[in-house]
Amino acid sequence: MDSEEYRDHPVRSYVLTSGRAHPSRNTLRPETLVRAVESRPVLSTAGRLERELVQLCHGTLALAEVAAYLQLPVSLVAVMVSDLVDAGNLTIRSNHQAHVLPGKDILEKILDGLRKL
Amino acid sequence: MDSASSDRTVPGQHLAPTVARSVKILVVGAFGVGKTTLIGAVSEIEPLRTEERITTASVGIDPGQPNKETTTVAMDFGRITVTEDIALYLFGTPGQRRFWDLWSGLADGAVGALVMIDTRHLEDSFEVLDQLELRTKIPFAVVVNQFPDSPDYPLERVRAALDLLPETPIVECDARDRQSAVLTLITLVEHAMTFPVFQKVNA
């Protein structure tokens, strides 16, 4: 099997994201937490999906959750989220850099939490 | 893989406002090995599904439609708010790296991976384990999901058959059972704590 054959091919994203396949920031991950900035109205030029997305994020959700609720691929939602962060409508809640591994202190907290389940 | 009912995707299950950080664990394994079952057993939300489209020669992906040029690969996931400020996401994905790459950055920053095994189809897990051992530095634990007709192999025999490193944890589990599933996560995080890469405190 040629692994080069397996590539994301989000055809619709070229329409929905004005022809871009990649977000304007590369720190977004499926687990990245996002939330709407309530004080910032969505631009009148924003599309239906952008509005839906911002509305969905009136509480904190991970990017993957937003994608699942909107029934869109994560790769496409990452582009939309990135634009909405740039426009000031969304804020990234997770305050760490996505590629940085959690420290031992975080793992200990997770363990404590899991043991209480 | 159970089929998602349409009323599952009702939005509104937001995280508590105190949650400011997310971490993730991958749940990998062959089709039908119980990934979504395990995620559903521990998740505080009904497992959600997201799909990516791929172009493919359709080998082993979509046996029903062998001539399709594009297909979709689904990722089921759930979440657990483990402390008031940390949400743990569990992403279920077929084990091969080419699938992880569909979800940009899925493996980056992961605490680790649960590799789910069905002892009736042990050979299905060889490629997954090879990829984890050779191509990533992600800590992983092997979870033997017990099916009613699973052969009763001792764990040490499974360990030998899979050629696992001595320090790699291997546990039995009933993926339908919450406590059993939680124990697999605890085993994995305890194992991850021994990795030097996590020693740094970067709160």
Boltz contact constraints between the chains, C-beta under 6 A:
constraints:
  - contact:
      token1: [A, 1]
      token2: [B, 59]
      max_distance: 6.0
  - contact:
      token1: [A, 3]
      token2: [B, 98]
      max_distance: 6.0
  - contact:
      token1: [A, 5]
      token2: [B, 57]
      max_distance: 6.0
  - contact:
      token1: [A, 6]
      token2: [B, 54]
      max_distance: 6.0
  - contact:
      token1: [A, 6]
      token2: [B, 98]
      max_distance: 6.0
  - contact:
      token1: [A, 8]
      token2: [B, 52]
      max_distance: 6.0
  - contact:
      token1: [A, 8]
      token2: [B, 102]
      max_distance: 6.0
  - contact:
      token1: [A, 9]
      token2: [B, 53]
      max_distance: 6.0
  - contact:
      token1: [A, 9]
      token2: [B, 55]
      max_distance: 6.0
  - contact:
      token1: [A, 9]
      token2: [B, 70]
      max_distance: 6.0
  - contact:
      token1: [A, 10]
      token2: [B, 53]
      max_distance: 6.0
  - contact:
      token1: [A, 29]
      token2: [B, 105]
      max_distance: 6.0
  - contact:
      token1: [A, 30]
      token2: [B, 103]
      max_distance: 6.0
  - contact:
      token1: [A, 31]
      token2: [B, 22]
      max_distance: 6.0
  - contact:
      token1: [A, 31]
      token2: [B, 24]
      max_distance: 6.0
  - contact:
      token1: [A, 31]
      token2: [B, 89]
      max_distance: 6.0
  - contact:
      token1: [A, 33]
      token2: [B, 22]
      max_distance: 6.0
  - contact:
      token1: [A, 56]
      token2: [B, 11]
      max_distance: 6.0
  - contact:
      token1: [A, 59]
      token2: [B, 14]
      max_distance: 6.0
  - contact:
      token1: [A, 60]
      token2: [B, 14]
      max_distance: 6.0
  - contact:
      token1: [A, 60]
      token2: [B, 15]
      max_distance: 6.0
  - contact:
      token1: [A, 60]
      token2: [B, 19]
      max_distance: 6.0
  - contact:
      token1: [A, 62]
      token2: [B, 22]
      max_distance: 6.0
  - contact:
      token1: [A, 62]
      token2: [B, 89]
      max_distance: 6.0
  - contact:
      token1: [A, 64]
      token2: [B, 50]
      max_distance: 6.0
  - contact:
      token1: [A, 64]
      token2: [B, 77]
      max_distance: 6.0
  - contact:
      token1: [A, 67]
      token2: [B, 50]
      max_distance: 6.0
  - contact:
      token1: [A, 68]
      token2: [B, 48]
      max_distance: 6.0
  - contact:
      token1: [A, 68]
      token2: [B, 49]
      max_distance: 6.0
  - contact:
      token1: [A, 68]
      token2: [B, 50]
      max_distance: 6.0
  - contact:
      token1: [A, 69]
      token2: [B, 9]
      max_distance: 6.0
  - contact:
      token1: [A, 69]
      token2: [B, 11]
      max_distance: 6.0
  - contact:
      token1: [A, 73]
      token2: [B, 52]
      max_distance: 6.0
  - contact:
      token1: [A, 74]
      token2: [B, 50]
      max_distance: 6.0
  - contact:
      token1: [A, 74]
      token2: [B, 103]
      max_distance: 6.0
  - contact:
      token1: [A, 93]
      token2: [B, 20]
      max_distance: 6.0
  - contact:
      token1: [A, 94]
      token2: [B, 21]
      max_distance: 6.0
  - contact:
      token1: [A, 94]
      token2: [B, 22]
      max_distance: 6.0
  - contact:
      token1: [A, 95]
      token2: [B, 20]
      max_distance: 6.0
  - contact:
      token1: [A, 98]
      token2: [B, 109]
      max_distance: 6.0
  - contact:
      token1: [A, 99]
      token2: [B, 108]
      max_distance: 6.0
  - contact:
      token1: [A, 99]
      token2: [B, 109]
      max_distance: 6.0
  - contact:
      token1: [A, 101]
      token2: [B, 109]
      max_distance: 6.0
  - contact:
      token1: [A, 101]
      token2: [B, 197]
      max_distance: 6.0
  - contact:
      token1: [A, 101]
      token2: [B, 198]
      max_distance: 6.0
  - contact:
      token1: [A, 102]
      token2: [B, 23]
      max_distance: 6.0
  - contact:
      token1: [A, 103]
      token2: [B, 200]
      max_distance: 6.0
  - contact:
      token1: [A, 103]
      token2: [B, 201]
      max_distance: 6.0
  - contact:
      token1: [A, 103]
      token2: [B, 202]
      max_distance: 6.0
  - contact:
      token1: [A, 103]
      token2: [B, 203]
      max_distance: 6.0
  - contact:
      token1: [A, 104]
      token2: [B, 198]
      max_distance: 6.0
  - contact:
      token1: [A, 104]
      token2: [B, 199]
      max_distance: 6.0
  - contact:
      token1: [A, 104]
      token2: [B, 201]
      max_distance: 6.0
  - contact:
      token1: [A, 105]
      token2: [B, 201]
      max_distance: 6.0
  - contact:
      token1: [A, 105]
      token2: [B, 203]
      max_distance: 6.0
  - contact:
      token1: [A, 107]
      token2: [B, 189]
      max_distance: 6.0
  - contact:
      token1: [A, 107]
      token2: [B, 193]
      max_distance: 6.0
  - contact:
      token1: [A, 107]
      token2: [B, 198]
      max_distance: 6.0
  - contact:
      token1: [A, 109]
      token2: [B, 83]
      max_distance: 6.0
  - contact:
      token1: [A, 109]
      token2: [B, 86]
      max_distance: 6.0
  - contact:
      token1: [A, 110]
      token2: [B, 82]
      max_distance: 6.0
  - contact:
      token1: [A, 110]
      token2: [B, 189]
      max_distance: 6.0
  - contact:
      token1: [A, 111]
      token2: [B, 189]
      max_distance: 6.0
  - contact:
      token1: [A, 113]
      token2: [B, 82]
      max_distance: 6.0
  - contact:
      token1: [A, 113]
      token2: [B, 83]
      max_distance: 6.0
  - contact:
      token1: [A, 114]
      token2: [B, 182]
      max_distance: 6.0
  - contact:
      token1: [A, 114]
      token2: [B, 185]
      max_distance: 6.0
  - contact:
      token1: [A, 114]
      token2: [B, 186]
      max_distance: 6.0
  - contact:
      token1: [A, 117]
      token2: [B, 182]
      max_distance: 6.0
